[in-house]
Amino acid sequence: MFDFLVIGGGMAGISTAARLAPLGNTLVLEMESGLGYHASGRSAALYEAQYGEPSTVVMNLWGRRFFEENDLLSPRGFMVLAPKDDPDGFREAVNTFGGTELSFQEAQNVVPILNPDHLGFAALSNEAYDIDTDRMLQLFAKTLRSSGGEFRFNSKVNAITRTDSGWQISAGDQVFESKILINAAGAWVDQIAALAGQPPMGIIPKRRSMARIPPPGGHDVSSWPMLMDAREAWYAKPDAGKLIVSPADEDPQEPHDAWADDMVLAEGIARYQPFVTEEVTRVESSWAGLRSFAPDKNLVLGPSTTDPNFFWVAGQGGYGIQSAPGYSQYAADLIAGRSSELSEIEPSVTPARFGL
């Protein structure tokens, strides 16, 4: 009998399990062969604290200390761009993300391929950082193991039964028992809830696609900031000496091992292209992940309204990496029945907000 059984080996599941392991016997079940296989391993991996709903921003800011103490951040920067005919979109983006407005020449000094015929507005924030997501996952995994926590890979959950003492979970040909069940299954969270006889949260997985292109014009892109259209119609980010370009798509999908749609990528690159002088002639690789959103885009953190021993850690959307230190601590505090420094987010993230 485990005290805590976490379904999902992505960032949400591993970070929450790491916080819970000192409190009792903890097991993580992951249907794939390793950690962070789906959305967690396909993230843009940027820490930009102002990105997300207000409750998410609270968690992002709270977790900054964790990232710094573990040396998980490296400078990147964040540049908002808008065409000449969209001053309103530019102002709204700068109000959200902050940054210093630049002249065209100042912006081009930072990113030399910007196109003066199209670009009308630019602002740069230095408060954006690359996150070492691989090391972050392994850090949480090490913390889990050091407290006696366990993993089971290739363990797709196929049945869940409520018992007098908690839950019985069947995964493959194995059966596990746990007092508390934590649903951190990413795009599959509502499917897990159905197996457990719990009301769904209406979580919608949405595809986000990426294309890796050669460094434009042969430039060294390593010091360039992340670039984002003011209306988030595309973004681009240096990655391993190349540039990744995303159409910032949010197409609803059924839970699956996602892949990029060539037409969607082409449309995104077409939106990126006018902002720069270097033509995209080749895509070296592409991929996609499913970012899972609750209807109001806030995370879902807390016990089921029908069973306090079924706990949601879901709906991370596009914020699940940078908010992980915060939401995992908040979840562990709730489960342990202790006060939380993040208690102010409770009305926005509780499953009860949906009236189920």
C-alpha positions in Angstrom: 0.0 0.0 0.0 1.4 3.4 -1.1 0.5 6.6 0.6 0.6 8.5 -2.7 0.3 7.2 -6.2 1.0 9.8 -9.0 -0.2 9.0 -12.5 2.0 10.8 -15.0 5.8 11.1 -15.3 5.9 14.6 -16.9 7.0 17.7 -15.0 3.7 17.9 -13.1 3.8 14.4 -11.9 7.5 14.2 -11.0 7.7 17.6 -9.3 4.6 16.8 -7.2 5.9 13.3 -6.3 9.2 14.8 -5.2 7.4 17.1 -2.8 5.2 14.3 -1.5 7.9 11.6 -1.1 9.2 12.9 2.3 5.7 12.6 3.6 5.1 9.0 2.8 5.6 6.1 0.4 5.3 7.5 -3.2 4.9 5.8 -6.6 4.9 7.4 -10.0 3.2 5.5 -12.9 4.2 6.5 -16.4 2.9 4.9 -19.6 6.0 5.7 -21.6 9.5 4.4 -21.3 10.9 7.5 -19.6 10.2 10.8 -17.9 9.0 13.9 -19.8 8.1 12.1 -23.0 5.2 14.2 -24.1 4.6 17.9 -23.4 7.3 18.3 -20.8 10.0 17.2 -23.3 8.7 19.4 -26.1 8.5 22.8 -24.4 10.0 26.0 -25.5 11.6 26.0 -22.1 11.4 29.7 -21.3 11.0 31.3 -17.9 9.0 34.5 -18.4 7.2 35.1 -15.1 4.5 37.3 -16.5 3.3 34.6 -19.0 -0.1 33.1 -18.0 -3.2 33.9 -16.0 -2.8 35.9 -12.8 -2.7 32.8 -10.5 -0.1 31.3 -12.8 2.1 34.4 -12.6 1.9 34.1 -8.8 3.3 30.6 -9.0 5.9 31.6 -11.6 7.2 34.4 -9.4 7.2 32.2 -6.3 9.3 29.5 -8.0 12.0 31.9 -9.2 14.1 31.1 -6.1 14.0 27.4 -6.9 15.4 28.0 -10.4 18.1 30.2 -9.1 19.2 28.0 -6.2 19.5 25.1 -8.6 21.2 27.0 -11.4 18.5 26.1 -13.9 18.3 29.4 -15.7 20.5 31.0 -18.3 20.0 34.5 -19.9 17.9 34.6 -23.0 15.8 37.8 -23.2 12.4 38.3 -24.9 11.6 40.7 -27.8 8.1 41.6 -28.7 7.6 42.6 -32.3 4.6 44.2 -34.1 4.1 45.4 -37.7 3.7 49.0 -38.6 -0.1 48.8 -38.6 -0.5 47.3 -35.1 0.4 49.8 -32.4 -2.5 48.6 -30.2 -1.3 45.0 -30.2 2.2 46.1 -29.4 1.1 48.3 -26.4 -1.0 45.4 -25.1 1.9 43.0 -25.3 4.3 45.4 -23.6 1.8 46.1 -20.8 1.7 42.3 -20.2 5.3 41.3 -20.6 7.1 44.6 -19.9 10.3 45.5 -21.6 12.0 48.6 -23.0 10.8 50.0 -26.4 13.5 50.1 -29.0 14.1 52.0 -32.2 14.4 49.9 -35.3 18.1 50.4 -35.3 18.4 49.3 -31.7 16.3 46.2 -32.3 18.4 45.4 -35.4 21.6 45.7 -33.4 20.3 42.8 -31.3 18.7 40.8 -34.1 20.3 41.8 -37.4 17.8 40.0 -39.7 14.8 42.2 -38.7 13.0 43.7 -41.7 12.6 47.5 -41.8 9.9 47.3 -44.4 7.5 45.4 -42.1 8.5 45.9 -38.5 7.0 48.9 -36.8 7.5 48.3 -33.1 9.9 46.4 -30.9 10.5 46.0 -27.1 13.1 44.0 -25.3 12.9 42.5 -21.8 15.9 40.9 -20.2 13.7 39.2 -17.6 13.4 36.0 -19.7 15.6 32.9 -19.3 16.2 29.5 -20.8 15.3 26.6 -18.5 17.4 23.5 -18.4 14.3 21.2 -18.4 16.2 18.0 -18.6 18.2 18.7 -15.5 15.1 20.0 -13.8 13.3 16.7 -14.4 16.3 14.8 -13.2 16.6 17.0 -10.1 13.0 16.2 -9.1 13.6 12.5 -9.9 16.7 12.4 -7.7 14.8 14.1 -4.9 12.0 11.5 -5.2 14.4 8.6 -5.1 16.4 10.0 -2.2 13.1 9.9 -0.1 12.4 6.3 -1.1 10.0 7.1 -4.0 9.6 4.7 -6.9 8.9 4.8 -10.7 7.2 2.3 -12.9 7.6 3.0 -16.6 5.6 1.4 -19.5 2.7 1.3 -17.1 -0.5 2.5 -18.8 -3.3 2.7 -16.3 -6.3 0.6 -17.5 -8.5 0.4 -14.4 -9.0 2.2 -11.2 -11.3 1.0 -8.3 -12.2 2.8 -5.1 -11.6 0.6 -2.0 -12.3 1.1 1.7 -8.7 2.2 2.3 -8.1 4.2 -0.9 -7.6 3.1 -4.5 -6.6 0.0 -6.5 -4.9 0.9 -9.8 -4.3 -1.6 -12.6 -1.5 -0.8 -15.0 -0.6 -3.4 -17.5 -0.4 -6.7 -15.6 0.4 -5.1 -12.3 -2.0 -3.9 -9.5 -1.1 -1.2 -7.0 -2.9 0.2 -4.0 -2.7 3.7 -2.6 -4.4 5.9 0.0 -4.3 9.0 -2.2 -4.4 9.1 -6.0 -2.8 12.2 -7.8 -4.0 12.7 -11.3 -1.1 14.4 -13.2 -1.6 12.7 -16.5 -1.4 15.7 -18.8 -3.6 15.4 -21.8 -5.1 12.2 -20.4 -6.3 13.6 -17.0 -10.0 13.5 -17.9 -9.6 9.9 -19.1 -8.0 9.0 -15.8 -10.8 10.8 -13.9 -13.4 8.7 -15.8 -11.6 5.5 -14.9 -11.8 6.6 -11.2 -15.5 7.5 -11.5 -14.7 11.2 -11.0 -16.3 14.2 -12.8 -14.1 15.6 -15.7 -12.6 19.1 -15.6 -13.2 19.7 -19.3 -9.4 19.7 -20.0 -8.7 20.4 -23.6 -5.4 19.2 -25.1 -4.2 21.7 -27.8 -1.4 21.1 -30.2 1.7 23.3 -30.2 4.0 22.8 -33.2 7.7 23.6 -33.7 10.0 23.7 -36.7 13.8 23.9 -36.5 15.4 25.9 -39.2 19.1 26.6 -40.0 20.5 29.8 -38.4 19.2 32.6 -40.7 21.9 34.0 -43.0 24.5 31.9 -41.2 24.3 34.2 -38.2 25.4 33.1 -34.7 22.0 33.2 -33.1 23.1 32.1 -29.6 22.8 35.5 -28.1 19.5 36.4 -29.7 16.4 36.8 -27.5 13.3 34.9 -28.0 11.2 36.7 -30.6 7.4 36.9 -30.4 4.7 38.5 -32.5 2.7 40.9 -30.3 -0.5 38.9 -30.9 1.4 35.6 -30.5 0.8 34.5 -34.0 4.3 33.1 -34.1 7.5 33.0 -32.0 11.1 32.0 -32.6 13.8 31.0 -30.2 17.5 30.1 -30.6 18.1 26.4 -29.8 21.3 24.5 -30.1 22.8 26.9 -32.7 19.6 26.8 -34.8 16.3 28.7 -34.7 13.0 27.1 -33.7 9.9 28.7 -35.2 6.4 28.0 -33.9 3.1 29.1 -35.4 1.9 29.3 -31.7 -1.0 27.0 -32.7 -3.6 25.9 -30.2 -5.6 23.3 -32.2 -7.8 21.1 -30.0 -6.8 17.4 -30.2 -7.6 14.1 -28.7 -4.9 12.8 -26.3 -2.2 11.2 -28.4 1.5 11.2 -29.2 1.4 14.5 -31.1 3.2 15.4 -34.3 3.4 18.6 -36.3 1.1 19.3 -39.2 3.1 20.5 -42.2 0.4 23.0 -43.3 0.2 24.5 -39.9 3.9 24.9 -39.8 3.9 26.5 -43.2 1.3 29.0 -42.1 3.3 29.9 -39.0 6.5 30.3 -41.0 4.6 32.5 -43.5 3.5 34.8 -40.5 7.1 34.9 -39.3 8.7 35.6 -42.7 7.7 39.3 -43.2 9.4 40.3 -40.0 12.9 39.2 -41.2 15.1 39.6 -44.3 16.3 36.0 -44.5 14.0 33.7 -46.3 13.2 30.3 -44.7 14.2 27.7 -47.4 14.5 24.6 -45.3 13.0 23.0 -42.2 15.5 20.6 -40.6 13.1 18.9 -38.2 9.7 19.4 -36.6 7.7 18.2 -33.7 4.6 19.0 -31.6 3.3 18.6 -28.1 -0.1 18.8 -26.4 -0.6 21.7 -24.0 -3.7 21.0 -21.8 -6.0 23.8 -20.7 -8.9 24.0 -18.4 -11.8 26.1 -19.8 -10.6 29.2 -17.9 -6.9 28.6 -18.6 -6.1 28.4 -14.9 -4.4 25.3 -13.5 -6.6 22.7 -11.7 -5.0 21.9 -8.3 -6.9 20.3 -5.5 -9.1 17.4 -4.4 -12.0 16.2 -6.3 -15.3 17.6 -5.1 -16.6 14.1 -4.7 -13.7 12.4 -3.2 -10.9 14.1 -1.2 -8.5 11.2 -1.9 -8.5 11.9 -5.6 -6.3 14.9 -6.3 -5.9 17.0 -9.5 -2.6 18.4 -10.7 -3.7 19.4 -14.2 -4.3 22.0 -16.9 -0.7 23.3 -17.0 -1.3 24.7 -20.5 1.9 26.4 -21.8 3.1 27.3 -18.3 3.8 23.8 -16.8 7.6 24.0 -16.7 8.1 27.5 -15.2 5.2 27.1 -12.7 6.2 23.6 -11.6 8.1 24.6 -8.4 5.1 26.6 -7.3 2.2 24.3 -8.1 4.0 21.2 -6.9 4.6 22.9 -3.5 1.1 24.1 -3.3 -0.3 20.6 -4.1 1.9 19.0 -1.5 0.8 21.6 1.1 -2.8 20.9 0.4 -2.4 17.1 0.6 -0.4 17.4 3.8 -3.1 19.7 5.3 -0.7 22.5 6.1 -0.8 26.2 5.3 0.7 27.3 2.0 2.5 30.4 1.0 0.5 30.2 -2.2 -2.9 30.1 -0.6 -4.0 33.2 -2.5 -4.3 31.1 -5.7 -6.9 28.7 -4.2 -10.1 30.3 -5.7 -8.6 30.3 -9.2 -7.2 26.8 -9.2 -9.6 24.7 -7.1 -11.6 22.0 -9.0 -14.7 23.3 -7.1 -14.7 26.4 -9.2 -16.5 24.5 -11.9 -19.3 23.5 -9.6 -18.9 19.8 -10.2 
